[in-house]
Amino acid sequence: MQIIGYILIGLGIIDFLLGNFGNMNLTGFMGPLSSFTPIILIVVGGLLTRVGNQ
């Protein structure tokens, strides 16, 4: 679970950086929800890493 959580956190960071500085939308297929996907990925990844620790 921890590894999946870290992967999701990494994807969230990459999505945020590319969206803001690279003008690339990795999650454009999600429509209007794509503006929130970096936040969602980082939060879900953080929760998975916490569950993996316990």
mmCIF entry with sequence, helices, sheets and N, C-alpha, C, O atoms, coordinates in Angstrom:
data_MODEL
# 
_entry.id   MODEL 
# 
_entity.id                         1 
_entity.type                       polymer 
_entity.pdbx_number_of_molecules   1 
# 
_entity_poly.entity_id                      1 
_entity_poly.type                           'polypeptide(L)' 
_entity_poly.nstd_linkage                   no 
_entity_poly.nstd_monomer                   no 
_entity_poly.pdbx_seq_one_letter_code       MQIIGYILIGLGIIDFLLGNFGNMNLTGFMGPLSSFTPIILIVVGGLLTRVGNQ 
_entity_poly.pdbx_seq_one_letter_code_can   MQIIGYILIGLGIIDFLLGNFGNMNLTGFMGPLSSFTPIILIVVGGLLTRVGNQ 
_entity_poly.pdbx_strand_id                 A 
# 
loop_
_entity_poly_seq.entity_id 
_entity_poly_seq.num 
_entity_poly_seq.mon_id 
_entity_poly_seq.hetero 
1 1  MET n 
1 2  GLN n 
1 3  ILE n 
1 4  ILE n 
1 5  GLY n 
1 6  TYR n 
1 7  ILE n 
1 8  LEU n 
1 9  ILE n 
1 10 GLY n 
1 11 LEU n 
1 12 GLY n 
1 13 ILE n 
1 14 ILE n 
1 15 ASP n 
1 16 PHE n 
1 17 LEU n 
1 18 LEU n 
1 19 GLY n 
1 20 ASN n 
1 21 PHE n 
1 22 GLY n 
1 23 ASN n 
1 24 MET n 
1 25 ASN n 
1 26 LEU n 
1 27 THR n 
1 28 GLY n 
1 29 PHE n 
1 30 MET n 
1 31 GLY n 
1 32 PRO n 
1 33 LEU n 
1 34 SER n 
1 35 SER n 
1 36 PHE n 
1 37 THR n 
1 38 PRO n 
1 39 ILE n 
1 40 ILE n 
1 41 LEU n 
1 42 ILE n 
1 43 VAL n 
1 44 VAL n 
1 45 GLY n 
1 46 GLY n 
1 47 LEU n 
1 48 LEU n 
1 49 THR n 
1 50 ARG n 
1 51 VAL n 
1 52 GLY n 
1 53 ASN n 
1 54 GLN n 
# 
_struct_asym.id          A 
_struct_asym.entity_id   1 
# 
loop_
_struct_conf.conf_type_id 
_struct_conf.id 
_struct_conf.pdbx_PDB_helix_id 
_struct_conf.beg_label_comp_id 
_struct_conf.beg_label_asym_id 
_struct_conf.beg_label_seq_id 
_struct_conf.pdbx_beg_PDB_ins_code 
_struct_conf.end_label_comp_id 
_struct_conf.end_label_asym_id 
_struct_conf.end_label_seq_id 
_struct_conf.pdbx_end_PDB_ins_code 
_struct_conf.beg_auth_comp_id 
_struct_conf.beg_auth_asym_id 
_struct_conf.beg_auth_seq_id 
_struct_conf.end_auth_comp_id 
_struct_conf.end_auth_asym_id 
_struct_conf.end_auth_seq_id 
_struct_conf.pdbx_PDB_helix_class 
_struct_conf.details 
_struct_conf.pdbx_PDB_helix_length 
HELX_P HELX_P1 AA1 GLN A 2  ? PHE A 21 ? GLN A 2  PHE A 21 1 ? 20 
HELX_P HELX_P2 AA2 GLY A 28 ? SER A 35 ? GLY A 28 SER A 35 5 ? 8  
HELX_P HELX_P3 AA3 THR A 37 ? ASN A 53 ? THR A 37 ASN A 53 1 ? 17 
# 
_struct_conf_type.id          HELX_P 
_struct_conf_type.criteria    ? 
_struct_conf_type.reference   ? 
# 
loop_
_atom_site.group_PDB 
_atom_site.id 
_atom_site.type_symbol 
_atom_site.label_atom_id 
_atom_site.label_alt_id 
_atom_site.label_comp_id 
_atom_site.label_asym_id 
_atom_site.label_entity_id 
_atom_site.label_seq_id 
_atom_site.pdbx_PDB_ins_code 
_atom_site.Cartn_x 
_atom_site.Cartn_y 
_atom_site.Cartn_z 
_atom_site.occupancy 
_atom_site.B_iso_or_equiv 
_atom_site.pdbx_formal_charge 
_atom_site.auth_seq_id 
_atom_site.auth_comp_id 
_atom_site.auth_asym_id 
_atom_site.auth_atom_id 
_atom_site.pdbx_PDB_model_num 
ATOM 1   N N  . MET A 1 1  ? 0.814   -1.196 0.000   1.00 0.00 ? 1  MET A N  1 
ATOM 2   C CA . MET A 1 1  ? 0.000   0.000  0.000   1.00 0.00 ? 1  MET A CA 1 
ATOM 3   C C  . MET A 1 1  ? 0.860   1.263  0.000   1.00 0.00 ? 1  MET A C  1 
ATOM 4   O O  . MET A 1 1  ? 0.520   2.264  -0.632  1.00 0.00 ? 1  MET A O  1 
ATOM 5   N N  . GLN A 1 2  ? 1.971   1.196  0.717   1.00 0.00 ? 2  GLN A N  1 
ATOM 6   C CA . GLN A 1 2  ? 2.826   2.374  0.792   1.00 0.00 ? 2  GLN A CA 1 
ATOM 7   C C  . GLN A 1 2  ? 3.404   2.732  -0.566  1.00 0.00 ? 2  GLN A C  1 
ATOM 8   O O  . GLN A 1 2  ? 3.484   3.910  -0.916  1.00 0.00 ? 2  GLN A O  1 
ATOM 9   N N  . ILE A 1 3  ? 3.805   1.736  -1.326  1.00 0.00 ? 3  ILE A N  1 
ATOM 10  C CA . ILE A 1 3  ? 4.414   2.007  -2.630  1.00 0.00 ? 3  ILE A CA 1 
ATOM 11  C C  . ILE A 1 3  ? 3.396   2.658  -3.561  1.00 0.00 ? 3  ILE A C  1 
ATOM 12  O O  . ILE A 1 3  ? 3.726   3.598  -4.284  1.00 0.00 ? 3  ILE A O  1 
ATOM 13  N N  . ILE A 1 4  ? 2.170   2.165  -3.546  1.00 0.00 ? 4  ILE A N  1 
ATOM 14  C CA . ILE A 1 4  ? 1.117   2.764  -4.371  1.00 0.00 ? 4  ILE A CA 1 
ATOM 15  C C  . ILE A 1 4  ? 0.855   4.197  -3.938  1.00 0.00 ? 4  ILE A C  1 
ATOM 16  O O  . ILE A 1 4  ? 0.633   5.068  -4.779  1.00 0.00 ? 4  ILE A O  1 
ATOM 17  N N  . GLY A 1 5  ? 0.879   4.450  -2.640  1.00 0.00 ? 5  GLY A N  1 
ATOM 18  C CA . GLY A 1 5  ? 0.693   5.804  -2.126  1.00 0.00 ? 5  GLY A CA 1 
ATOM 19  C C  . GLY A 1 5  ? 1.779   6.753  -2.595  1.00 0.00 ? 5  GLY A C  1 
ATOM 20  O O  . GLY A 1 5  ? 1.498   7.883  -2.992  1.00 0.00 ? 5  GLY A O  1 
ATOM 21  N N  . TYR A 1 6  ? 3.036   6.286  -2.549  1.00 0.00 ? 6  TYR A N  1 
ATOM 22  C CA . TYR A 1 6  ? 4.128   7.138  -3.028  1.00 0.00 ? 6  TYR A CA 1 
ATOM 23  C C  . TYR A 1 6  ? 4.049   7.378  -4.527  1.00 0.00 ? 6  TYR A C  1 
ATOM 24  O O  . TYR A 1 6  ? 4.397   8.460  -5.000  1.00 0.00 ? 6  TYR A O  1 
ATOM 25  N N  . ILE A 1 7  ? 3.600   6.389  -5.276  1.00 0.00 ? 7  ILE A N  1 
ATOM 26  C CA . ILE A 1 7  ? 3.432   6.565  -6.721  1.00 0.00 ? 7  ILE A CA 1 
ATOM 27  C C  . ILE A 1 7  ? 2.347   7.609  -6.996  1.00 0.00 ? 7  ILE A C  1 
ATOM 28  O O  . ILE A 1 7  ? 2.518   8.462  -7.866  1.00 0.00 ? 7  ILE A O  1 
ATOM 29  N N  . LEU A 1 8  ? 1.247   7.547  -6.268  1.00 0.00 ? 8  LEU A N  1 
ATOM 30  C CA . LEU A 1 8  ? 0.178   8.534  -6.460  1.00 0.00 ? 8  LEU A CA 1 
ATOM 31  C C  . LEU A 1 8  ? 0.629   9.938  -6.079  1.00 0.00 ? 8  LEU A C  1 
ATOM 32  O O  . LEU A 1 8  ? 0.273   10.908 -6.748  1.00 0.00 ? 8  LEU A O  1 
ATOM 33  N N  . ILE A 1 9  ? 1.406   10.051 -5.016  1.00 0.00 ? 9  ILE A N  1 
ATOM 34  C CA . ILE A 1 9  ? 1.939   11.364 -4.633  1.00 0.00 ? 9  ILE A CA 1 
ATOM 35  C C  . ILE A 1 9  ? 2.848   11.899 -5.735  1.00 0.00 ? 9  ILE A C  1 
ATOM 36  O O  . ILE A 1 9  ? 2.773   13.075 -6.089  1.00 0.00 ? 9  ILE A O  1 
ATOM 37  N N  . GLY A 1 10 ? 3.704   11.036 -6.275  1.00 0.00 ? 10 GLY A N  1 
ATOM 38  C CA . GLY A 1 10 ? 4.584   11.447 -7.365  1.00 0.00 ? 10 GLY A CA 1 
ATOM 39  C C  . GLY A 1 10 ? 3.811   11.877 -8.596  1.00 0.00 ? 10 GLY A C  1 
ATOM 40  O O  . GLY A 1 10 ? 4.158   12.873 -9.231  1.00 0.00 ? 10 GLY A O  1 
ATOM 41  N N  . LEU A 1 11 ? 2.767   11.136 -8.940  1.00 0.00 ? 11 LEU A N  1 
ATOM 42  C CA . LEU A 1 11 ? 1.941   11.516 -10.089 1.00 0.00 ? 11 LEU A CA 1 
ATOM 43  C C  . LEU A 1 11 ? 1.235   12.846 -9.850  1.00 0.00 ? 11 LEU A C  1 
ATOM 44  O O  . LEU A 1 11 ? 1.102   13.655 -10.769 1.00 0.00 ? 11 LEU A O  1 
ATOM 45  N N  . GLY A 1 12 ? 0.787   13.072 -8.628  1.00 0.00 ? 12 GLY A N  1 
ATOM 46  C CA . GLY A 1 12 ? 0.151   14.349 -8.307  1.00 0.00 ? 12 GLY A CA 1 
ATOM 47  C C  . GLY A 1 12 ? 1.106   15.515 -8.443  1.00 0.00 ? 12 GLY A C  1 
ATOM 48  O O  . GLY A 1 12 ? 0.732   16.571 -8.952  1.00 0.00 ? 12 GLY A O  1 
ATOM 49  N N  . ILE A 1 13 ? 2.332   15.331 -7.995  1.00 0.00 ? 13 ILE A N  1 
ATOM 50  C CA . ILE A 1 13 ? 3.335   16.396 -8.107  1.00 0.00 ? 13 ILE A CA 1 
ATOM 51  C C  . ILE A 1 13 ? 3.690   16.644 -9.569  1.00 0.00 ? 13 ILE A C  1 
ATOM 52  O O  . ILE A 1 13 ? 3.807   17.792 -9.999  1.00 0.00 ? 13 ILE A O  1 
ATOM 53  N N  . ILE A 1 14 ? 3.861   15.563 -10.335 1.00 0.00 ? 14 ILE A N  1 
ATOM 54  C CA . ILE A 1 14 ? 4.176   15.710 -11.761 1.00 0.00 ? 14 ILE A CA 1 
ATOM 55  C C  . ILE A 1 14 ? 3.029   16.399 -12.493 1.00 0.00 ? 14 ILE A C  1 
ATOM 56  O O  . ILE A 1 14 ? 3.260   17.272 -13.329 1.00 0.00 ? 14 ILE A O  1 
ATOM 57  N N  . ASP A 1 15 ? 1.794   16.008 -12.181 1.00 0.00 ? 15 ASP A N  1 
ATOM 58  C CA . ASP A 1 15 ? 0.628   16.627 -12.812 1.00 0.00 ? 15 ASP A CA 1 
ATOM 59  C C  . ASP A 1 15 ? 0.555   18.109 -12.482 1.00 0.00 ? 15 ASP A C  1 
ATOM 60  O O  . ASP A 1 15 ? 0.251   18.929 -13.349 1.00 0.00 ? 15 ASP A O  1 
ATOM 61  N N  . PHE A 1 16 ? 0.831   18.451 -11.241 1.00 0.00 ? 16 PHE A N  1 
ATOM 62  C CA . PHE A 1 16 ? 0.817   19.864 -10.838 1.00 0.00 ? 16 PHE A CA 1 
ATOM 63  C C  . PHE A 1 16 ? 1.884   20.660 -11.562 1.00 0.00 ? 16 PHE A C  1 
ATOM 64  O O  . PHE A 1 16 ? 1.605   21.732 -12.099 1.00 0.00 ? 16 PHE A O  1 
ATOM 65  N N  . LEU A 1 17 ? 3.117   20.142 -11.582 1.00 0.00 ? 17 LEU A N  1 
ATOM 66  C CA . LEU A 1 17 ? 4.215   20.881 -12.209 1.00 0.00 ? 17 LEU A CA 1 
ATOM 67  C C  . LEU A 1 17 ? 4.024   21.031 -13.711 1.00 0.00 ? 17 LEU A C  1 
ATOM 68  O O  . LEU A 1 17 ? 4.246   22.108 -14.265 1.00 0.00 ? 17 LEU A O  1 
ATOM 69  N N  . LEU A 1 18 ? 3.611   19.952 -14.373 1.00 0.00 ? 18 LEU A N  1 
ATOM 70  C CA . LEU A 1 18 ? 3.404   20.044 -15.814 1.00 0.00 ? 18 LEU A CA 1 
ATOM 71  C C  . LEU A 1 18 ? 2.209   20.924 -16.152 1.00 0.00 ? 18 LEU A C  1 
ATOM 72  O O  . LEU A 1 18 ? 2.220   21.613 -17.172 1.00 0.00 ? 18 LEU A O  1 
ATOM 73  N N  . GLY A 1 19 ? 1.192   20.913 -15.321 1.00 0.00 ? 19 GLY A N  1 
ATOM 74  C CA . GLY A 1 19 ? 0.028   21.746 -15.579 1.00 0.00 ? 19 GLY A CA 1 
ATOM 75  C C  . GLY A 1 19 ? 0.313   23.219 -15.402 1.00 0.00 ? 19 GLY A C  1 
ATOM 76  O O  . GLY A 1 19 ? -0.214  24.046 -16.146 1.00 0.00 ? 19 GLY A O  1 
ATOM 77  N N  . ASN A 1 20 ? 1.137   23.561 -14.428 1.00 0.00 ? 20 ASN A N  1 
ATOM 78  C CA . ASN A 1 20 ? 1.402   24.972 -14.160 1.00 0.00 ? 20 ASN A CA 1 
ATOM 79  C C  . ASN A 1 20 ? 2.575   25.542 -14.954 1.00 0.00 ? 20 ASN A C  1 
ATOM 80  O O  . ASN A 1 20 ? 2.527   26.692 -15.391 1.00 0.00 ? 20 ASN A O  1 
ATOM 81  N N  . PHE A 1 21 ? 3.618   24.753 -15.140 1.00 0.00 ? 21 PHE A N  1 
ATOM 82  C CA . PHE A 1 21 ? 4.817   25.283 -15.767 1.00 0.00 ? 21 PHE A CA 1 
ATOM 83  C C  . PHE A 1 21 ? 5.040   24.768 -17.184 1.00 0.00 ? 21 PHE A C  1 
ATOM 84  O O  . PHE A 1 21 ? 5.732   25.412 -17.972 1.00 0.00 ? 21 PHE A O  1 
ATOM 85  N N  . GLY A 1 22 ? 4.464   23.621 -17.517 1.00 0.00 ? 22 GLY A N  1 
ATOM 86  C CA . GLY A 1 22 ? 4.672   23.047 -18.834 1.00 0.00 ? 22 GLY A CA 1 
ATOM 87  C C  . GLY A 1 22 ? 3.483   23.197 -19.757 1.00 0.00 ? 22 GLY A C  1 
ATOM 88  O O  . GLY A 1 22 ? 3.554   22.819 -20.927 1.00 0.00 ? 22 GLY A O  1 
ATOM 89  N N  . ASN A 1 23 ? 2.383   23.749 -19.243 1.00 0.00 ? 23 ASN A N  1 
ATOM 90  C CA . ASN A 1 23 ? 1.147   23.913 -20.009 1.00 0.00 ? 23 ASN A CA 1 
ATOM 91  C C  . ASN A 1 23 ? 0.682   22.614 -20.643 1.00 0.00 ? 23 ASN A C  1 
ATOM 92  O O  . ASN A 1 23 ? 0.183   22.611 -21.769 1.00 0.00 ? 23 ASN A O  1 
ATOM 93  N N  . MET A 1 24 ? 0.846   21.507 -19.923 1.00 0.00 ? 24 MET A N  1 
ATOM 94  C CA . MET A 1 24 ? 0.378   20.200 -20.378 1.00 0.00 ? 24 MET A CA 1 
ATOM 95  C C  . MET A 1 24 ? -0.651  19.690 -19.379 1.00 0.00 ? 24 MET A C  1 
ATOM 96  O O  . MET A 1 24 ? -0.429  19.734 -18.169 1.00 0.00 ? 24 MET A O  1 
ATOM 97  N N  . ASN A 1 25 ? -1.766  19.210 -19.888 1.00 0.00 ? 25 ASN A N  1 
ATOM 98  C CA . ASN A 1 25 ? -2.810  18.679 -19.020 1.00 0.00 ? 25 ASN A CA 1 
ATOM 99  C C  . ASN A 1 25 ? -2.806  17.162 -19.132 1.00 0.00 ? 25 ASN A C  1 
ATOM 100 O O  . ASN A 1 25 ? -3.296  16.609 -20.117 1.00 0.00 ? 25 ASN A O  1 
ATOM 101 N N  . LEU A 1 26 ? -2.256  16.486 -18.129 1.00 0.00 ? 26 LEU A N  1 
ATOM 102 C CA . LEU A 1 26 ? -2.178  15.029 -18.157 1.00 0.00 ? 26 LEU A CA 1 
ATOM 103 C C  . LEU A 1 26 ? -3.532  14.374 -17.959 1.00 0.00 ? 26 LEU A C  1 
ATOM 104 O O  . LEU A 1 26 ? -3.752  13.257 -18.427 1.00 0.00 ? 26 LEU A O  1 
ATOM 105 N N  . THR A 1 27 ? -4.427  15.040 -17.283 1.00 0.00 ? 27 THR A N  1 
ATOM 106 C CA . THR A 1 27 ? -5.725  14.453 -16.968 1.00 0.00 ? 27 THR A CA 1 
ATOM 107 C C  . THR A 1 27 ? -6.847  15.211 -17.661 1.00 0.00 ? 27 THR A C  1 
ATOM 108 O O  . THR A 1 27 ? -7.915  15.405 -17.080 1.00 0.00 ? 27 THR A O  1 
ATOM 109 N N  . GLY A 1 28 ? -6.619  15.634 -18.877 1.00 0.00 ? 28 GLY A N  1 
ATOM 110 C CA . GLY A 1 28 ? -7.629  16.373 -19.635 1.00 0.00 ? 28 GLY A CA 1 
ATOM 111 C C  . GLY A 1 28 ? -8.856  15.558 -19.958 1.00 0.00 ? 28 GLY A C  1 
ATOM 112 O O  . GLY A 1 28 ? -9.927  16.115 -20.201 1.00 0.00 ? 28 GLY A O  1 
ATOM 113 N N  . PHE A 1 29 ? -8.717  14.234 -19.965 1.00 0.00 ? 29 PHE A N  1 
ATOM 114 C CA . PHE A 1 29 ? -9.849  13.362 -20.261 1.00 0.00 ? 29 PHE A CA 1 
ATOM 115 C C  . PHE A 1 29 ? -10.899 13.371 -19.160 1.00 0.00 ? 29 PHE A C  1 
ATOM 116 O O  . PHE A 1 29 ? -12.007 12.873 -19.354 1.00 0.00 ? 29 PHE A O  1 
ATOM 117 N N  . MET A 1 30 ? -10.555 13.937 -18.001 1.00 0.00 ? 30 MET A N  1 
ATOM 118 C CA . MET A 1 30 ? -11.488 13.962 -16.877 1.00 0.00 ? 30 MET A CA 1 
ATOM 119 C C  . MET A 1 30 ? -12.386 15.196 -16.886 1.00 0.00 ? 30 MET A C  1 
ATOM 120 O O  . MET A 1 30 ? -13.211 15.365 -15.988 1.00 0.00 ? 30 MET A O  1 
ATOM 121 N N  . GLY A 1 31 ? -12.238 16.043 -17.873 1.00 0.00 ? 31 GLY A N  1 
ATOM 122 C CA . GLY A 1 31 ? -13.083 17.229 -17.982 1.00 0.00 ? 31 GLY A CA 1 
ATOM 123 C C  . GLY A 1 31 ? -12.756 18.263 -16.926 1.00 0.00 ? 31 GLY A C  1 
ATOM 124 O O  . GLY A 1 31 ? -11.585 18.499 -16.629 1.00 0.00 ? 31 GLY A O  1 
ATOM 125 N N  . PRO A 1 32 ? -13.790 18.893 -16.347 1.00 0.00 ? 32 PRO A N  1 
ATOM 126 C CA . PRO A 1 32 ? -13.549 19.948 -15.357 1.00 0.00 ? 32 PRO A CA 1 
ATOM 127 C C  . PRO A 1 32 ? -12.903 19.439 -14.067 1.00 0.00 ? 32 PRO A C  1 
ATOM 128 O O  . PRO A 1 32 ? -12.318 20.221 -13.318 1.00 0.00 ? 32 PRO A O  1 
ATOM 129 N N  . LEU A 1 33 ? -13.004 18.155 -13.809 1.00 0.00 ? 33 LEU A N  1 
ATOM 130 C CA . LEU A 1 33 ? -12.388 17.577 -12.610 1.00 0.00 ? 33 LEU A CA 1 
ATOM 131 C C  . LEU A 1 33 ? -10.864 17.577 -12.701 1.00 0.00 ? 33 LEU A C  1 
ATOM 132 O O  . LEU A 1 33 ? -10.180 17.429 -11.687 1.00 0.00 ? 33 LEU A O  1 
ATOM 133 N N  . SER A 1 34 ? -10.330 17.743 -13.913 1.00 0.00 ? 34 SER A N  1 
ATOM 134 C CA . SER A 1 34 ? -8.883  17.652 -14.102 1.00 0.00 ? 34 SER A CA 1 
ATOM 135 C C  . SER A 1 34 ? -8.119  18.767 -13.383 1.00 0.00 ? 34 SER A C  1 
ATOM 136 O O  . SER A 1 34 ? -6.918  18.632 -13.147 1.00 0.00 ? 34 SER A O  1 
ATOM 137 N N  . SER A 1 35 ? -8.789  19.854 -13.035 1.00 0.00 ? 35 SER A N  1 
ATOM 138 C CA . SER A 1 35 ? -8.087  20.908 -12.302 1.00 0.00 ? 35 SER A CA 1 
ATOM 139 C C  . SER A 1 35 ? -7.854  20.532 -10.839 1.00 0.00 ? 35 SER A C  1 
ATOM 140 O O  . SER A 1 35 ? -7.029  21.148 -10.164 1.00 0.00 ? 35 SER A O  1 
ATOM 141 N N  . PHE A 1 36 ? -8.574  19.527 -10.349 1.00 0.00 ? 36 PHE A N  1 
ATOM 142 C CA . PHE A 1 36 ? -8.430  19.104 -8.963  1.00 0.00 ? 36 PHE A CA 1 
ATOM 143 C C  . PHE A 1 36 ? -7.653  17.802 -8.802  1.00 0.00 ? 36 PHE A C  1 
ATOM 144 O O  . PHE A 1 36 ? -7.407  17.375 -7.674  1.00 0.00 ? 36 PHE A O  1 
ATOM 145 N N  . THR A 1 37 ? -7.265  17.165 -9.893  1.00 0.00 ? 37 THR A N  1 
ATOM 146 C CA . THR A 1 37 ? -6.624  15.856 -9.785  1.00 0.00 ? 37 THR A CA 1 
ATOM 147 C C  . THR A 1 37 ? -5.289  15.879 -9.059  1.00 0.00 ? 37 THR A C  1 
ATOM 148 O O  . THR A 1 37 ? -5.003  14.914 -8.351  1.00 0.00 ? 37 THR A O  1 
ATOM 149 N N  . PRO A 1 38 ? -4.434  16.915 -9.177  1.00 0.00 ? 38 PRO A N  1 
ATOM 150 C CA . PRO A 1 38 ? -3.211  16.886 -8.372  1.00 0.00 ? 38 PRO A CA 1 
ATOM 151 C C  . PRO A 1 38 ? -3.506  16.838 -6.874  1.00 0.00 ? 38 PRO A C  1 
ATOM 152 O O  . PRO A 1 38 ? -2.838  16.122 -6.128  1.00 0.00 ? 38 PRO A O  1 
ATOM 153 N N  . ILE A 1 39 ? -4.499  17.595 -6.442  1.00 0.00 ? 39 ILE A N  1 
ATOM 154 C CA . ILE A 1 39 ? -4.867  17.596 -5.028  1.00 0.00 ? 39 ILE A CA 1 
ATOM 155 C C  . ILE A 1 39 ? -5.401  16.232 -4.622  1.00 0.00 ? 39 ILE A C  1 
ATOM 156 O O  . ILE A 1 39 ? -5.031  15.698 -3.576  1.00 0.00 ? 39 ILE A O  1 
ATOM 157 N N  . ILE A 1 40 ? -6.274  15.671 -5.457  1.00 0.00 ? 40 ILE A N  1 
ATOM 158 C CA . ILE A 1 40 ? -6.872  14.370 -5.149  1.00 0.00 ? 40 ILE A CA 1 
ATOM 159 C C  . ILE A 1 40 ? -5.805  13.292 -5.084  1.00 0.00 ? 40 ILE A C  1 
ATOM 160 O O  . ILE A 1 40 ? -5.810  12.473 -4.165  1.00 0.00 ? 40 ILE A O  1 
ATOM 161 N N  . LEU A 1 41 ? -4.883  13.279 -6.052  1.00 0.00 ? 41 LEU A N  1 
ATOM 162 C CA . LEU A 1 41 ? -3.839  12.260 -6.078  1.00 0.00 ? 41 LEU A CA 1 
ATOM 163 C C  . LEU A 1 41 ? -2.932  12.352 -4.860  1.00 0.00 ? 41 LEU A C  1 
ATOM 164 O O  . LEU A 1 41 ? -2.569  11.328 -4.281  1.00 0.00 ? 41 LEU A O  1 
ATOM 165 N N  . ILE A 1 42 ? -2.567  13.553 -4.470  1.00 0.00 ? 42 ILE A N  1 
ATOM 166 C CA . ILE A 1 42 ? -1.672  13.723 -3.328  1.00 0.00 ? 42 ILE A CA 1 
ATOM 167 C C  . ILE A 1 42 ? -2.371  13.324 -2.028  1.00 0.00 ? 42 ILE A C  1 
ATOM 168 O O  . ILE A 1 42 ? -1.758  12.686 -1.171  1.00 0.00 ? 42 ILE A O  1 
ATOM 169 N N  . VAL A 1 43 ? -3.635  13.689 -1.872  1.00 0.00 ? 43 VAL A N  1 
ATOM 170 C CA . VAL A 1 43 ? -4.366  13.335 -0.652  1.00 0.00 ? 43 VAL A CA 1 
ATOM 171 C C  . VAL A 1 43 ? -4.568  11.825 -0.562  1.00 0.00 ? 43 VAL A C  1 
ATOM 172 O O  . VAL A 1 43 ? -4.334  11.231 0.491   1.00 0.00 ? 43 VAL A O  1 
ATOM 173 N N  . VAL A 1 44 ? -5.000  11.201 -1.657  1.00 0.00 ? 44 VAL A N  1 
ATOM 174 C CA . VAL A 1 44 ? -5.216  9.754  -1.633  1.00 0.00 ? 44 VAL A CA 1 
ATOM 175 C C  . VAL A 1 44 ? -3.888  9.026  -1.415  1.00 0.00 ? 44 VAL A C  1 
ATOM 176 O O  . VAL A 1 44 ? -3.837  8.044  -0.674  1.00 0.00 ? 44 VAL A O  1 
ATOM 177 N N  . GLY A 1 45 ? -2.819  9.498  -2.052  1.00 0.00 ? 45 GLY A N  1 
ATOM 178 C CA . GLY A 1 45 ? -1.504  8.892  -1.839  1.00 0.00 ? 45 GLY A CA 1 
ATOM 179 C C  . GLY A 1 45 ? -1.045  9.025  -0.402  1.00 0.00 ? 45 GLY A C  1 
ATOM 180 O O  . GLY A 1 45 ? -0.473  8.089  0.156   1.00 0.00 ? 45 GLY A O  1 
ATOM 181 N N  . GLY A 1 46 ? -1.288  10.174 0.202   1.00 0.00 ? 46 GLY A N  1 
ATOM 182 C CA . GLY A 1 46 ? -0.932  10.362 1.610   1.00 0.00 ? 46 GLY A CA 1 
ATOM 183 C C  . GLY A 1 46 ? -1.714  9.450  2.527   1.00 0.00 ? 46 GLY A C  1 
ATOM 184 O O  . GLY A 1 46 ? -1.172  8.908  3.490   1.00 0.00 ? 46 GLY A O  1 
ATOM 185 N N  . LEU A 1 47 ? -2.997  9.280  2.226   1.00 0.00 ? 47 LEU A N  1 
ATOM 186 C CA . LEU A 1 47 ? -3.804  8.370  3.038   1.00 0.00 ? 47 LEU A CA 1 
ATOM 187 C C  . LEU A 1 47 ? -3.323  6.931  2.900   1.00 0.00 ? 47 LEU A C  1 
ATOM 188 O O  . LEU A 1 47 ? -3.289  6.195  3.886   1.00 0.00 ? 47 LEU A O  1 
ATOM 189 N N  . LEU A 1 48 ? -2.953  6.524  1.694   1.00 0.00 ? 48 LEU A N  1 
ATOM 190 C CA . LEU A 1 48 ? -2.472  5.156  1.490   1.00 0.00 ? 48 LEU A CA 1 
ATOM 191 C C  . LEU A 1 48 ? -1.141  4.915  2.189   1.00 0.00 ? 48 LEU A C  1 
ATOM 192 O O  . LEU A 1 48 ? -0.902  3.820  2.699   1.00 0.00 ? 48 LEU A O  1 
ATOM 193 N N  . THR A 1 49 ? -0.281  5.913  2.221   1.00 0.00 ? 49 THR A N  1 
ATOM 194 C CA . THR A 1 49 ? 0.996   5.732  2.917   1.00 0.00 ? 49 THR A CA 1 
ATOM 195 C C  . THR A 1 49 ? 0.775   5.627  4.426   1.00 0.00 ? 49 THR A C  1 
ATOM 196 O O  . THR A 1 49 ? 1.484   4.883  5.104   1.00 0.00 ? 49 THR A O  1 
ATOM 197 N N  . ARG A 1 50 ? -0.193  6.356  4.951   1.00 0.00 ? 50 ARG A N  1 
ATOM 198 C CA . ARG A 1 50 ? -0.489  6.256  6.390   1.00 0.00 ? 50 ARG A CA 1 
ATOM 199 C C  . ARG A 1 50 ? -1.085  4.910  6.741   1.00 0.00 ? 50 ARG A C  1 
ATOM 200 O O  . ARG A 1 50 ? -0.741  4.325  7.768   1.00 0.00 ? 50 ARG A O  1 
ATOM 201 N N  . VAL A 1 51 ? -1.979  4.411  5.891   1.00 0.00 ? 51 VAL A N  1 
ATOM 202 C CA . VAL A 1 51 ? -2.592  3.106  6.133   1.00 0.00 ? 51 VAL A CA 1 
ATOM 203 C C  . VAL A 1 51 ? -1.528  2.022  6.026   1.00 0.00 ? 51 VAL A C  1 
ATOM 204 O O  . VAL A 1 51 ? -1.571  1.036  6.761   1.00 0.00 ? 51 VAL A O  1 
ATOM 205 N N  . GLY A 1 52 ? -0.568  2.199  5.110   1.00 0.00 ? 52 GLY A N  1 
ATOM 206 C CA . GLY A 1 52 ? 0.506   1.222  4.955   1.00 0.00 ? 52 GLY A CA 1 
ATOM 207 C C  . GLY A 1 52 ? 1.426   1.179  6.147   1.00 0.00 ? 52 GLY A C  1 
ATOM 208 O O  . GLY A 1 52 ? 2.016   0.134  6.423   1.00 0.00 ? 52 GLY A O  1 
ATOM 209 N N  . ASN A 1 53 ? 1.573   2.279  6.867   1.00 0.00 ? 53 ASN A N  1 
ATOM 210 C CA . ASN A 1 53 ? 2.429   2.311  8.052   1.00 0.00 ? 53 ASN A CA 1 
ATOM 211 C C  . ASN A 1 53 ? 1.805   1.561  9.228   1.00 0.00 ? 53 ASN A C  1 
ATOM 212 O O  . ASN A 1 53 ? 2.516   0.994  10.057  1.00 0.00 ? 53 ASN A O  1 
ATOM 213 N N  . GLN A 1 54 ? 0.507   1.561  9.294   1.00 0.00 ? 54 GLN A N  1 
ATOM 214 C CA . GLN A 1 54 ? -0.163  0.968  10.451  1.00 0.00 ? 54 GLN A CA 1 
ATOM 215 C C  . GLN A 1 54 ? -0.450  -0.442 10.229  1.00 0.00 ? 54 GLN A C  1 
ATOM 216 O O  . GLN A 1 54 ? -1.014  -1.102 11.102  1.00 0.00 ? 54 GLN A O  1 
# 
